[in-house]
Amino acid sequence: MSSIFKKLSAGILAILVVALLSGLTQAQPSQFRFPSPSGSFLAGQYAFKELSTADAASALMEAAESQWDNPAVIERAFAALVADGRVRQAEPVARRMLELAPDSSLAKLVVATVALKERRYASVVSGLDGMGLSDFVDITALVVRAWARVGQTDIERAFVELDRSANDSLKNFLAFHKALMADLAGRPVAIDYARKAYENDPFMGRVVELYVRVLANNGHTQEALDVLSSFEAQGLSHPSVDYVRQQILAGRLPGKFANSIPEATAELFQGIGVAIGRDGSPEVALVFLQLGRYLHPKSDTLALSIAQFLEASERFEAANDVYSRIPKNSLYKVGAMTRVAQNIDSLGDRPEAIRRLRNIVATNPGSLVAITALGDLLRLDEQFEEAAEIYTKAIALVGGERPRDWRFFYLRGIAYERSGAWEAAESDFLKALELNPSQPQVLNYLGYSWAEMGINLQRALGMIEQAVRTNPGDGYIVDSLGWAIFKLNRFDEAVQILEEAVKLSPNDPEINDHLGDAYWRVGRKNEAYFQWNIALDMDERGVVTARVLPKLENGLPDLEGT
């Protein structure tokens, strides 16, 4: 396995199954030169890690020009080119890598991907012969080679080779691709494999889409609708699944999931790429996603995945460039425009982000994604009354009766509470708990609110204790527990719990203020003043300052009856 990529982690196969179904136009390289090859290499390494792929490719290719015999440099150079979406440009560099290191699995995969795109299936089979299953590159190569067998009209051999190589962990993963292969080849067995993939993961959108397409295309319309109903009953939605439903209800066949071998193989690269990214290697994930994008340039789902990894690296402008190129008629356009607005907020222009989201919601009143995003930004901007109105629209869309709908009542409850409408807030929190009785955030928020108001203290304590059992490492929930116990005048216990909360979240002014109050009640007044001063210093928003200043002057008033 080459040094650029990690070995397959213990949990990656499970992630592959989960992520299975969830390019960029060529960027112009920066025109910069470095004083030495080592300087170019180090700059390229840093840029690659930051997902500045154009700069990475430029710097690393500059290093490669003078180190054409250094496999470590060549490997990084072609990988950066691929990550930047320049697969054809990377292919001769990958071939050079194979001259220097004939066992380079990634170089083999890049060369084979270009051959698959060009339908040179014999070259794919021979180029990927003899690879094992030691890492995710090998797993990808196994399936790419099988797709080349399908291209040679030898699907039986493809299945035999997949079955021979597959271990128990891979069987579920491969069922999806066997279904795709059989469906593309027009084999009735596609239904069996699609059903197996669905049974393994009935709530993954891409799996559901494939199964429903195969069912409906083969005349099993009612069964397809039943699968769709089960999916929607969980409060789940997916643009492609929604589209398939519309086609079936209109009396039309939904068509195949993939219409060509390169298009189907692109789905493999997307699933692997997303899984690798979740395993902690976004730059490697981009390599796989861009290989998929090369095979299927019109794939909006691949574009979305690429943009999401750019976002995760805080390259918001680059992500927005990808989102903006998704066609207007795409099923994913509204979601992409919503992400653009959210990224504008991340870049520091919240008014513009809110303006855009308002426009998106106005023109797409049925988009739950856009409505929720607008409600969230309004709430963060402390426009609580309007946020509550937006969440009401979201509740009307989802129905508000399924377990997954709890979050909309929770978010609206926060907006109501912050705007001073406590009765409405309390009603929403209770409704959220009715839908999801063990949800720790709701238990904590309502329990803390009651404790703060000095009402329903025993019930509040029980709710917060339940939340702590679920999330014992959450400093804010532990703080709520300490504060509820403080309100019950159990001050010694409160000190111990609030000290733990401060350890978990040391920079929160609210928690430090609470600990100061607890110290005061047990007679540790110097420590109380110390904690209140910390709270004052940390209070950037001024929320805690107003109540801390009087305590720094006079301490806490005596308890009644003392």
C-alpha positions in Angstrom: 0.0 0.0 0.0 1.4 3.4 -0.9 2.4 5.8 1.8 -0.1 8.5 0.8 -3.1 6.4 1.9 -4.0 4.8 5.2 -4.8 1.2 5.6 -8.4 0.2 5.8 -9.6 1.0 9.4 -11.6 -1.6 11.3 -14.8 0.3 10.8 -14.4 1.4 7.2 -16.3 -1.5 5.6 -19.4 -0.6 7.7 -18.9 3.0 6.7 -18.8 1.9 3.1 -22.2 0.3 3.3 -23.7 3.3 5.1 -22.0 5.8 2.8 -22.4 3.8 -0.4 -25.4 5.6 -1.6 -25.7 8.7 -0.1 -16.1 17.4 -11.1 -15.3 20.2 -10.7 -14.4 22.1 -13.8 -10.7 22.3 -14.2 -9.3 25.0 -12.0 -6.4 27.0 -13.3 -3.2 26.4 -11.3 -1.7 29.3 -9.5 1.2 30.9 -11.2 3.8 30.7 -8.6 7.3 29.3 -8.3 9.2 28.0 -5.3 12.9 28.4 -4.6 13.6 24.7 -4.5 11.9 21.4 -5.3 11.6 20.6 -1.6 9.9 23.9 -1.1 7.4 23.1 -3.9 6.8 19.7 -2.4 6.2 21.0 1.1 3.9 23.8 -0.2 2.0 21.2 -2.3 1.6 18.9 0.7 0.2 21.7 2.8 -2.2 22.9 0.0 -3.4 19.3 -0.6 -4.2 18.8 3.1 -6.2 22.1 3.0 -8.0 20.9 -0.2 -6.5 23.8 -2.2 -6.2 21.3 -5.0 -5.2 23.7 -7.8 -2.3 25.1 -5.8 -1.4 21.6 -4.6 -1.3 20.2 -8.1 0.7 23.2 -9.4 3.3 23.0 -6.6 3.6 19.2 -6.7 4.0 19.0 -10.4 6.7 21.7 -10.2 8.5 19.5 -7.7 8.0 16.4 -9.9 9.7 18.2 -12.9 13.0 18.0 -11.1 12.3 14.8 -9.2 10.9 12.6 -11.9 12.6 9.5 -10.4 11.2 10.1 -6.9 8.1 7.9 -6.4 7.0 9.8 -3.3 6.8 13.1 -5.2 5.3 11.5 -8.3 2.6 9.8 -6.3 1.5 13.0 -4.6 1.6 14.9 -7.9 -0.8 12.6 -9.8 -3.1 12.3 -6.8 -3.3 16.1 -6.5 -4.1 16.4 -10.2 -6.9 13.9 -9.8 -8.2 15.7 -6.7 -8.4 18.8 -8.7 -10.4 17.1 -11.4 -7.7 16.8 -14.0 -7.8 13.0 -14.4 -6.6 12.9 -18.0 -3.6 15.1 -17.1 -2.9 12.8 -14.2 -2.9 9.6 -16.2 0.6 9.9 -17.7 2.0 10.8 -14.3 0.4 7.7 -12.9 2.0 5.7 -15.6 5.3 7.1 -14.6 4.5 6.0 -11.1 4.0 2.5 -12.3 7.4 2.6 -14.0 9.0 3.5 -10.6 6.7 1.4 -8.4 4.9 -1.3 -10.4 2.8 -2.3 -7.4 1.3 1.2 -6.8 -2.4 0.4 -6.4 -3.6 3.9 -6.8 -1.7 4.5 -10.0 -3.1 1.3 -11.4 -6.6 2.4 -10.4 -6.2 5.8 -12.1 -4.9 4.3 -15.3 -7.7 1.7 -15.3 -10.4 4.4 -14.7 -9.2 6.2 -17.8 -9.3 2.9 -19.8 -12.8 2.2 -18.5 -14.1 5.6 -19.6 -12.7 4.8 -23.0 -14.3 1.3 -22.9 -10.9 -0.4 -23.2 -12.2 -3.2 -21.0 -9.4 -5.7 -21.6 -6.8 -3.1 -20.4 -8.8 -2.6 -17.2 -8.9 -6.3 -16.5 -5.2 -6.9 -17.1 -4.2 -3.7 -15.4 -6.0 -4.6 -12.2 -5.1 -8.3 -12.2 -3.7 -9.7 -9.0 -4.7 -7.0 -6.6 -5.8 -8.1 -3.1 -8.3 -6.8 -0.6 -6.0 -5.1 1.9 -7.3 -1.6 1.6 -10.0 0.6 0.0 -8.1 1.0 -3.2 -8.0 -2.7 -3.7 -11.7 -3.0 -3.0 -12.4 -0.3 -5.5 -10.2 -2.0 -8.1 -12.1 -5.3 -7.5 -15.4 -3.8 -8.4 -14.0 -1.7 -11.3 -12.5 -4.9 -12.7 -15.9 -6.6 -12.4 -17.5 -3.7 -14.3 -15.0 -4.2 -17.0 -16.1 -7.8 -17.2 -19.6 -6.6 -17.6 -18.4 -4.4 -20.5 -17.0 -7.6 -22.0 -20.5 -9.1 -21.8 -19.2 -11.6 -19.2 -21.4 -10.8 -16.2 -21.2 -14.4 -15.0 -17.4 -14.1 -14.7 -17.8 -10.7 -13.0 -20.0 -12.3 -10.3 -17.8 -15.3 -9.9 -14.7 -13.1 -9.3 -16.6 -10.9 -6.9 -17.9 -13.9 -4.9 -14.5 -15.4 -4.8 -12.9 -12.3 -3.4 -15.7 -11.1 -1.1 -15.6 -11.8 2.6 -18.6 -11.4 4.9 -18.0 -7.7 5.4 -18.0 -7.0 1.7 -21.0 -9.1 0.7 -23.6 -6.4 1.7 -21.5 -3.8 0.0 -21.2 -5.8 -3.2 -25.0 -6.7 -3.4 -25.7 -3.1 -4.5 -23.2 -3.3 -7.4 -24.4 -6.8 -8.4 -27.9 -5.4 -8.7 -26.6 -2.5 -10.8 -24.7 -4.9 -13.0 -27.6 -7.2 -13.5 -30.0 -4.3 -14.1 -27.7 -2.8 -16.7 -27.3 -6.2 -18.4 -31.1 -6.7 -18.4 -30.9 -9.8 -16.1 -34.0 -10.6 -13.9 -31.8 -11.5 -11.0 -31.3 -7.7 -10.5 -34.5 -7.8 -8.4 -33.0 -10.3 -6.0 -29.7 -8.4 -5.5 -31.5 -5.1 -5.2 -33.8 -6.6 -2.6 -30.8 -7.9 -0.6 -29.2 -4.4 -0.7 -32.4 -2.9 0.4 -32.9 -5.4 3.3 -29.4 -4.5 4.4 -30.1 -0.8 4.5 -33.8 0.1 3.9 -33.3 3.8 4.9 -30.5 4.8 2.5 -31.8 6.9 -0.3 -29.7 5.6 -3.1 -30.4 2.0 -2.1 -34.2 2.7 -2.0 -34.0 4.4 -5.4 -32.3 1.5 -7.0 -34.7 -1.1 -5.6 -37.8 0.9 -6.5 -36.6 1.5 -10.0 -35.9 -2.2 -10.5 -39.3 -3.2 -9.1 -41.3 -0.7 -11.1 -39.4 -1.3 -14.4 -40.2 -5.0 -14.0 -43.9 -4.5 -13.4 -43.9 -4.7 -9.5 -45.6 -1.3 -9.2 -47.4 -1.9 -5.9 -44.4 -3.4 -4.2 -42.4 -0.3 -5.3 -45.0 2.0 -3.8 -45.0 0.0 -0.6 -41.2 0.4 -0.4 -41.6 4.2 -0.9 -44.3 4.4 1.7 -42.0 2.6 4.3 -39.2 5.1 3.5 -41.4 8.1 3.9 -43.1 6.7 7.0 -39.7 7.2 8.7 -39.8 10.9 8.0 -37.1 10.4 5.3 -36.9 12.1 2.0 -34.4 12.1 -0.9 -34.7 14.1 -4.2 -34.1 11.1 -6.4 -36.6 8.9 -4.4 -39.2 11.7 -4.7 -38.7 11.9 -8.4 -39.1 8.1 -8.8 -42.4 8.2 -6.9 -43.7 11.0 -9.2 -42.8 8.9 -12.2 -44.5 5.8 -10.9 -47.7 7.7 -9.8 -47.8 9.3 -13.3 -47.9 5.8 -14.8 -44.4 6.0 -16.3 -41.5 3.6 -15.9 -38.8 5.4 -13.8 -35.9 4.1 -16.0 -32.6 2.5 -14.9 -30.5 3.8 -12.1 -27.5 3.9 -14.4 -27.4 3.9 -18.2 -23.8 3.0 -18.9 -20.9 1.2 -17.3 -18.9 4.4 -16.6 -22.0 6.0 -15.0 -22.6 2.9 -12.8 -18.9 2.7 -11.8 -19.0 6.4 -10.8 -21.5 5.4 -8.1 -18.8 3.1 -6.7 -16.3 5.9 -6.5 -18.8 8.1 -4.8 -19.6 5.5 -2.1 -16.0 4.8 -1.5 -15.0 8.5 -1.5 -17.7 9.5 1.0 -16.7 6.6 3.3 -13.0 7.6 3.1 -13.9 11.2 4.0 -15.9 10.0 7.0 -12.8 8.0 8.0 -10.8 11.2 8.3 -9.0 11.6 4.9 -10.8 14.3 2.9 -8.0 14.8 0.4 -8.1 11.1 -0.4 -11.8 11.3 -0.6 -11.6 14.0 -3.2 -9.3 11.7 -5.3 -12.1 9.1 -5.4 -14.9 11.5 -5.9 -13.1 13.2 -8.8 -12.4 9.8 -10.5 -16.2 9.2 -10.3 -16.8 12.7 -11.7 -14.5 11.9 -14.6 -16.6 8.8 -15.4 -19.9 10.6 -14.9 -19.4 14.4 -15.4 -23.1 15.1 -15.2 -23.6 13.5 -11.8 -25.0 16.1 -9.5 -24.7 13.9 -6.4 -20.9 13.7 -7.0 -20.7 17.4 -7.3 -22.6 17.8 -4.0 -20.2 15.4 -2.3 -17.2 17.3 -3.6 -18.6 20.6 -2.4 -19.4 19.1 1.0 -15.8 18.1 1.5 -14.7 21.6 0.5 -17.1 23.0 3.0 -15.7 20.8 5.7 -12.3 22.2 5.1 -13.8 25.7 5.2 -13.2 26.4 1.6 -16.6 27.9 1.3 -16.0 29.9 -1.9 -14.7 26.9 -3.7 -17.7 24.9 -2.5 -20.1 27.6 -3.7 -18.4 27.5 -7.1 -19.3 23.8 -7.4 -22.8 24.3 -6.1 -23.5 27.2 -8.6 -22.6 24.9 -11.5 -25.4 22.4 -10.8 -28.0 22.9 -13.5 -31.2 24.8 -12.9 -33.3 21.8 -13.8 -31.5 19.5 -11.4 -33.4 17.7 -8.6 -30.6 19.0 -6.3 -30.6 22.7 -7.3 -32.7 24.0 -4.4 -30.5 22.1 -1.9 -27.4 23.5 -3.7 -28.7 27.1 -3.6 -29.5 26.6 0.1 -25.9 25.5 0.8 -24.6 28.5 -1.1 -26.6 30.8 1.3 -25.3 28.9 4.4 -21.8 29.2 3.1 -22.2 32.9 2.6 -23.2 33.0 6.3 -20.1 31.1 7.2 -18.1 33.7 5.2 -19.5 36.4 7.5 -22.4 37.9 5.6 -25.5 36.7 7.4 -27.9 39.4 6.1 -27.1 38.3 2.5 -27.5 34.7 3.5 -30.9 35.3 5.0 -32.0 37.4 2.0 -31.1 34.5 -0.3 -32.8 32.0 1.8 -36.0 34.1 2.0 -36.0 34.2 -1.8 -35.4 30.4 -2.1 -38.3 29.7 0.3 -40.5 32.2 -1.5 -40.0 30.4 -4.9 -39.8 26.9 -3.4 -42.3 26.8 -0.6 -42.3 23.0 -0.4 -38.5 22.8 0.2 -38.1 21.5 3.8 -34.3 21.9 3.5 -34.5 25.6 2.6 -37.2 26.4 5.1 -35.2 24.7 7.9 -32.1 26.5 6.9 -33.9 29.9 7.0 -35.4 29.1 10.4 -32.0 28.2 11.8 -30.3 31.4 10.5 -33.1 33.6 11.8 -32.8 31.9 15.2 -29.0 32.4 15.2 -29.5 36.0 14.2 -31.9 36.3 17.2 -34.9 37.0 15.0 -36.8 34.6 17.1 -40.4 35.5 16.3 -39.8 35.1 12.5 -37.8 32.0 13.2 -40.8 30.5 15.0 -43.0 31.3 12.0 -40.7 29.6 9.6 -40.5 26.5 11.8 -44.3 26.4 11.8 -44.1 26.2 8.0 -41.7 23.2 8.4 -44.1 21.5 10.8 -46.9 21.9 8.4 -44.8 20.3 5.7 -43.8 17.3 7.7 -47.1 16.7 9.5 -45.6 16.8 13.0 -46.6 13.4 14.1 -43.6 11.1 13.3 -40.8 10.5 15.7 -38.3 12.3 13.5 -40.4 15.5 13.6 -39.4 16.1 17.2 -36.6 18.5 16.1 -38.9 21.0 14.5 -40.9 21.3 17.7 -37.6 21.6 19.6 -36.3 24.3 17.4 -39.6 26.2 17.4 -39.7 25.9 21.2 -36.3 27.5 21.4 -37.4 30.4 19.2 -40.6 30.8 21.3 -38.6 30.6 24.6 -36.1 33.2 23.4 -38.8 35.5 22.3 -40.6 35.4 25.7 -43.5 33.1 24.7 -42.9 30.5 27.4 -46.2 28.7 27.3 -45.9 28.1 23.5 -42.3 27.0 24.1 -43.2 24.6 26.9 -45.9 23.1 24.7 -43.5 22.5 21.9 -40.8 20.9 24.1 -43.5 18.6 25.6 -44.6 17.7 22.0 -41.0 17.0 21.0 -40.7 14.6 24.0 -44.0 12.9 23.1 -42.5 12.1 19.7 -39.0 11.2 21.0 -39.1 10.7 24.8 -35.4 10.0 25.3 -34.0 12.9 23.2 -31.3 14.4 25.5 -31.3 17.9 24.0 -35.0 18.4 24.6 -34.8 16.8 28.1 -32.0 19.1 29.0 -33.5 22.3 27.5 -36.9 21.8 29.2 -35.4 20.5 32.4 -33.0 23.4 32.7 -35.7 25.9 31.8 -37.9 24.6 34.6 -35.0 24.6 37.1 -34.1 28.2 36.1 -37.7 29.2 36.8 -37.8 27.2 40.0 -40.8 25.1 38.9 -41.3 21.3 38.5 -37.9 20.9 40.1 -38.2 17.1 40.8 -39.4 16.4 37.3 -36.8 18.7 35.8 -34.1 16.8 37.8 -35.3 13.5 36.5 -35.3 14.7 32.9 -31.8 16.1 33.2 -30.5 13.0 34.9 -31.8 11.0 31.9 -30.0 13.4 29.5 -26.8 13.0 31.5 -27.0 9.2 31.3 -27.2 9.5 27.5 -24.5 12.2 27.1 -22.2 12.1 30.2 -19.4 14.1 28.5 -21.6 17.0 27.6 -20.6 19.9 29.8 -23.8 21.9 29.2 -26.0 19.0 30.2 -23.9 18.3 33.3 -24.1 22.0 34.1 -27.9 21.7 33.9 -27.8 18.8 36.4 -25.7 20.8 38.8 -27.9 23.8 38.5 -31.1 21.8 39.1 -29.5 20.3 42.3 -28.4 23.9 43.3 -32.0 25.0 42.9 -33.0 22.2 45.3 -30.6 23.8 47.8 -28.3 20.7 47.7 -25.3 22.9 47.5 -22.5 20.5 48.4 -23.6 18.1 45.6 -24.0 21.0 43.2 -20.4 22.1 43.7 -19.1 18.6 42.8 -21.2 18.4 39.7 -20.6 22.0 38.5 -16.9 21.5 39.0 -17.1 18.6 36.6 -19.1 20.7 34.1 -16.4 23.4 34.2 -13.8 20.7 33.4 -15.9 19.6 30.5 -16.6 23.1 29.2 -14.1 25.4 30.8 -14.7 28.4 28.6 -18.4 28.8 29.1 -19.3 31.9 31.1 -22.7 30.5 32.2 -21.2 27.4 33.7 -18.5 29.4 35.5 -21.1 31.7 36.9 -23.1 28.8 38.2 -20.1 27.3 39.9 -19.4 30.7 41.5 -22.9 30.7 43.0 -22.4 27.2 44.3 -19.1 28.1 45.9 -20.8 31.1 47.6 -23.5 29.0 49.1 -21.0 26.5 50.7 -18.9 29.4 52.1 -16.1 29.3 49.6 -16.4 33.0 48.9 -12.9 33.7 47.5 -13.4 30.9 45.0 -16.9 32.3 44.1 -15.4 35.7 43.3 -12.7 34.0 41.2 -15.3 32.0 39.1 -17.5 35.1 38.7 -14.5 37.1 37.4 -13.8 34.2 34.9 -17.4 34.3 33.8 -17.2 38.1 33.3 -13.9 37.8 31.3 -15.4 35.1 29.0 -18.8 36.8 28.4 -18.3 38.2 24.9 -22.0 38.6 24.3 -22.8 40.3 27.6 -25.4 37.8 28.6 -23.9 36.9 31.9 -22.3 40.2 32.7 -25.5 41.9 34.0 -26.0 39.4 36.7 -22.3 38.9 37.6 -21.5 42.5 38.3 -23.9 42.9 41.3 -22.5 39.6 42.7 -19.0 40.8 42.4 -20.0 43.9 44.4 -22.3 42.3 47.1 -22.2 38.5 46.7 -25.4 36.5 46.8 -28.3 37.6 49.0 -29.0 35.4 52.0 -31.4 32.6 51.6 -34.9 33.1 53.0 -35.1 31.8 56.6 -31.4 32.1 57.3 
